[in-house]
Amino acid sequence: MFDHGKIERNSILMVVGILVVVAIGGIVELAPLFYLESTIEKVKGVRPYSPLELAGRNIYVREGCYNCHSQMVRPFRDEIERYGHYSLAAESMYDHPFQWGSKRTGPDL
């Protein structure tokens, strides 16, 4: 079998092994991105914000509303039944910074 003790005792060999494994992992993660046209699927009806919508969004961000209201319908059956179709990445393509929270205290807006 393979003697792991040899790698563990030799720090240079350990560093080379780590670099090889991280490089392989990076290639596996990044290579598919070169073959994709876009990482965000197209959604019908998505358009840039109007000036009034943008002003409202700026108030929403300024007041910190996203801290409690995540603006994200999660893909769970009960949320889909209550709020409709779950949120897609393309629906937030004009949100910078994005407003999807990780913790919801209040209802989604």
C-alpha positions as CSV (number, residue, x, y, z in Angstrom):
1,M,0.0,0.0,0.0
2,F,0.9,3.7,0.1
3,D,3.1,5.1,3.0
4,H,1.5,8.4,4.1
5,G,4.2,8.8,6.7
6,K,6.7,9.7,4.0
7,I,4.5,12.6,2.8
8,E,3.7,13.8,6.4
9,R,7.4,13.8,7.4
10,N,8.5,15.7,4.2
11,S,7.0,19.2,4.3
12,I,8.1,20.0,0.7
13,L,6.4,16.9,-0.6
14,M,3.3,17.8,1.5
15,V,3.2,21.3,0.0
16,V,3.6,20.0,-3.6
17,G,0.8,17.5,-2.9
18,I,-1.5,20.2,-1.6
19,L,-0.8,22.5,-4.6
20,V,-1.5,19.6,-7.0
21,V,-4.8,18.8,-5.3
22,V,-5.9,22.5,-5.1
23,A,-4.9,23.0,-8.8
24,I,-7.0,20.0,-9.9
25,G,-9.9,21.3,-7.9
26,G,-9.6,24.7,-9.4
27,I,-9.5,23.4,-12.9
28,V,-12.6,21.2,-12.2
29,E,-14.5,24.3,-10.9
30,L,-13.3,26.9,-13.4
31,A,-13.0,25.0,-16.7
32,P,-16.8,24.6,-17.3
33,L,-17.2,28.4,-17.1
34,F,-15.3,28.8,-20.3
35,Y,-17.8,26.7,-22.2
36,L,-20.9,28.5,-20.9
37,E,-22.4,31.5,-22.7
38,S,-23.9,32.8,-19.4
39,T,-24.2,31.7,-15.9
40,I,-27.5,33.4,-15.5
41,E,-30.5,32.0,-17.4
42,K,-32.8,34.4,-19.2
43,V,-36.1,35.3,-17.6
44,K,-39.0,36.9,-19.5
45,G,-40.0,40.3,-18.3
46,V,-36.8,41.3,-16.5
47,R,-35.9,44.9,-17.3
48,P,-33.8,47.7,-15.7
49,Y,-35.5,49.6,-12.9
50,S,-37.5,52.8,-13.7
51,P,-36.3,56.0,-11.9
52,L,-39.2,55.7,-9.4
53,E,-38.4,52.0,-8.7
54,L,-34.7,52.9,-8.3
55,A,-35.5,55.6,-5.8
56,G,-37.6,53.2,-3.8
57,R,-34.9,50.6,-3.9
58,N,-32.3,53.2,-2.7
59,I,-34.6,53.9,0.3
60,Y,-34.9,50.1,0.9
61,V,-31.1,49.8,1.0
62,R,-30.5,53.0,2.9
63,E,-32.9,52.1,5.7
64,G,-31.5,48.5,6.0
65,C,-34.8,46.8,5.2
66,Y,-32.9,43.9,3.6
67,N,-31.7,42.9,7.1
68,C,-35.1,41.5,7.9
69,H,-36.8,41.2,4.5
70,S,-34.7,39.1,2.2
71,Q,-36.6,39.5,-1.1
72,M,-36.1,35.8,-1.8
73,V,-38.7,33.2,-2.3
74,R,-37.0,29.9,-1.4
75,P,-37.7,26.7,-3.4
76,F,-39.7,25.2,-0.6
77,R,-43.3,23.9,-1.2
78,D,-44.9,26.1,1.5
79,E,-43.2,29.3,0.3
80,I,-44.1,28.6,-3.3
81,E,-47.7,28.0,-2.4
82,R,-47.8,31.3,-0.4
83,Y,-45.6,33.6,-2.5
84,G,-45.6,32.1,-6.0
85,H,-42.6,30.9,-8.1
86,Y,-39.3,30.8,-6.3
87,S,-36.7,33.5,-7.0
88,L,-34.2,33.1,-9.8
89,A,-30.8,34.7,-10.1
90,A,-31.8,36.5,-13.3
91,E,-34.6,38.4,-11.5
92,S,-31.9,40.2,-9.5
93,M,-29.5,41.0,-12.3
94,Y,-29.9,44.7,-11.8
95,D,-29.5,44.6,-8.0
96,H,-26.1,45.9,-7.0
97,P,-25.5,45.2,-4.2
98,F,-27.9,42.2,-4.3
99,Q,-30.6,42.1,-1.6
100,W,-30.9,38.4,-1.0
101,G,-30.5,37.9,2.7
102,S,-29.4,34.8,4.4
103,K,-31.7,35.2,7.5
104,R,-35.3,36.3,7.3
105,T,-36.9,37.9,10.3
106,G,-39.8,39.7,8.5
107,P,-41.8,38.6,5.5
108,D,-40.3,38.8,2.0
109,L,-41.2,42.0,0.1
